[in-house]
Amino acid sequence: MNIISDAALHWFVTTLTAGLAGTWVVYDTFNLYRTRNADRSDPIVRDKHFGYVMGIIIGVVGILGCLRAHGVM
């Protein structure tokens, strides 16, 4: 006996994952845009840029995974 149906659980997990991944992509894109004119010879700035790009990639993978789970891709 399930508390909720399998379809409802699938949509709940998809909504939660896609929502968080989308927020992550937007946040890291904004931060990368904001620091675009920073001194790239500074190792801390390079580390931040690397982290923002990795966050964007991870968020995109999460969104693509949700799309694939629903048969869109």
N, C-alpha and C positions, 0 to 999 in steps of 0.2 A: 504494500500500500504506500503510495507516494503522497507527500504533503502537497506538492504542486505537480502539474503535468511536466512531461519531458520537454515539450515545446516551450512552456513558460520558463523553465529553468534555462533552456538554451538561449532564449531571448534576453533573459535577465543577465546572464554571463556575458553575452554579446554586447549588450548596452553598457554594462559596467566596463568591460575591457575597451571597447571602442571610445567610450567617453573619456576614460583616463588617458588612453593613447593619444586621442585627438588633442586633449588639453596639453599633454606633454609636448606634442609637436608644435603647437602654437606658442607655448611658453619658451621653448628652446629656440624657435625661429626668431621670436622677438628679441631674446637675449643675444643671439648671434648678430642680428641686425643692429642692435644697440651698440655692440662692441666692434663694429666693422672698421672703425677708424682708430682703434687702439694700436699701440706700438707692438707689432708682431715680433720684434726682437726680444721682447720680455717673455721668459719661459712661462710665467703665470698666465699671461694672455693667451699664449699658444695652447696651454693646458685647458683653459676655459673654452676656447674655440673647438678643440678636439672633443671635449665633453658635450658641448652643445650639438655638434654634428652627430655624435654617437646617440644622444637622446633623440634626435630627429629620426635617425635610422631605426632605432628601437620602436619608436611610436609608429612609424610607417609599417614596420613588420607586424605590429599588433593590429593595426587597421586592416592590412591585407589578410591576416589570419582570420579575422572576423568575417571578411567578405568571402574568403574561401570556405569557411565553415557553413555559410549560407548558400553556397553553390553559385555565387555571383562570378567567381573566377574559376 
